[in-house]
Amino acid sequence: MKISKATAEHYNWGDSCDGWHLVKGSDLSVIHERMPPHTSEVRHYHEKARQFFFVLSGAAVMEKDGEEIELGPREGIEIAPGVPHRMFNKSDGETEFLVISQPNSRGDRVAADER
């Protein structure tokens, strides 16, 4: 079945950020996310899920285990289970990206300061 942002299940997260579930299975999750300028997510890690973040438009900064890595359009980064991370949009424009998780990261997220 064909899927797009227009037909996908939508949710809000963080400070005015959006997500669209493109694939929502127990073994695989693909989410299209949008972050307004100057927003970030909470630093966390996943016990089981391996994730891949891929920037579609705009610019992002991924904090991965304390290191900040700048990502532009058509660039991505893999995050292994157990690695603390968080995404930032430090720019003046919107950022859109894909988050691919295997297995699905629902219920697998732990605040990094709990580690």
C-alpha positions as CSV (number, residue, x, y, z in Angstrom):
1,M,0.0,0.0,0.0
2,K,1.2,3.5,-0.9
3,I,2.0,5.8,2.0
4,S,2.9,9.5,2.4
5,K,2.9,12.3,5.0
6,A,-0.6,13.1,3.8
7,T,-2.0,9.6,4.6
8,A,0.3,8.5,7.5
9,E,-0.6,8.5,11.2
10,H,0.6,11.9,12.6
11,Y,1.8,12.8,16.1
12,N,3.4,15.8,17.9
13,W,6.5,15.6,20.0
14,G,8.8,17.9,21.9
15,D,8.4,21.6,21.3
16,S,6.1,21.9,18.1
17,C,7.8,19.0,16.3
18,D,5.9,16.6,14.1
19,G,6.2,12.9,13.2
20,W,4.4,10.7,10.6
21,H,4.5,6.9,10.9
22,L,5.4,5.6,7.4
23,V,6.0,2.1,8.7
24,K,4.8,1.0,12.1
25,G,5.7,-2.6,12.6
26,S,7.0,-4.4,15.7
27,D,10.2,-5.3,13.8
28,L,10.7,-2.1,11.8
29,S,9.7,1.6,12.2
30,V,10.1,4.4,9.6
31,I,9.1,7.8,10.7
32,H,9.2,11.1,8.8
33,E,9.9,13.9,11.3
34,R,9.9,17.7,11.1
35,M,11.7,20.0,13.6
36,P,11.1,23.8,13.6
37,P,14.1,26.1,13.9
38,H,16.0,26.0,17.2
39,T,14.4,22.8,18.6
40,S,15.9,19.6,20.0
41,E,14.8,16.3,21.4
42,V,15.7,14.9,24.9
43,R,19.0,13.1,25.2
44,H,18.3,9.3,25.4
45,Y,19.3,5.9,24.2
46,H,17.6,2.7,23.2
47,E,18.3,-0.7,24.8
48,K,17.5,-2.8,21.7
49,A,16.7,-0.5,18.7
50,R,19.3,0.4,16.2
51,Q,18.4,3.6,14.4
52,F,19.4,5.4,11.2
53,F,18.6,9.2,10.9
54,F,18.6,10.6,7.3
55,V,18.1,14.3,6.6
56,L,15.7,15.1,3.8
57,S,15.9,18.9,3.9
58,G,17.4,21.5,6.1
59,A,20.3,21.0,8.5
60,A,20.6,19.0,11.8
61,V,23.1,18.3,14.5
62,M,23.2,14.8,16.0
63,E,24.7,14.6,19.4
64,K,26.1,11.1,19.6
65,D,27.7,9.9,22.8
66,G,28.8,13.5,23.6
67,E,30.1,14.4,20.1
68,E,28.1,16.8,17.8
69,I,27.9,15.8,14.1
70,E,26.5,18.2,11.5
71,L,24.2,16.6,8.9
72,G,22.9,18.3,5.7
73,P,20.4,17.2,3.1
74,R,21.0,13.6,1.9
75,E,23.3,12.8,4.8
76,G,22.6,10.3,7.6
77,I,24.0,8.7,10.7
78,E,23.5,5.3,12.4
79,I,23.0,5.0,16.2
80,A,23.7,1.7,17.8
81,P,21.7,0.4,20.8
82,G,23.0,1.8,24.1
83,V,24.5,5.0,22.6
84,P,23.1,8.2,24.1
85,H,22.0,10.7,21.4
86,R,19.7,13.5,20.5
87,M,18.8,15.5,17.4
88,F,19.0,19.3,17.3
89,N,17.9,21.8,14.7
90,K,20.2,24.8,15.4
91,S,19.3,26.5,12.2
92,D,16.8,29.3,11.3
93,G,14.9,26.9,9.0
94,E,12.9,23.7,9.3
95,T,14.5,20.3,9.2
96,E,12.9,17.2,7.9
97,F,14.4,13.7,8.3
98,L,13.7,10.0,8.4
99,V,14.2,7.9,11.5
100,I,14.5,4.2,10.8
101,S,14.4,1.9,13.8
102,Q,15.0,-1.9,13.9
103,P,13.3,-3.3,15.9
104,N,10.6,-0.6,16.6
105,S,11.8,1.7,19.4
106,R,8.4,2.0,21.2
107,G,8.9,1.3,24.9
108,D,12.7,1.0,24.4
109,R,13.6,4.6,25.0
110,V,15.6,5.5,28.2
111,A,16.5,9.0,29.3
112,A,20.3,9.2,29.1
113,D,20.7,10.5,32.7
114,E,19.1,7.2,33.9
115,R,22.0,5.1,32.5
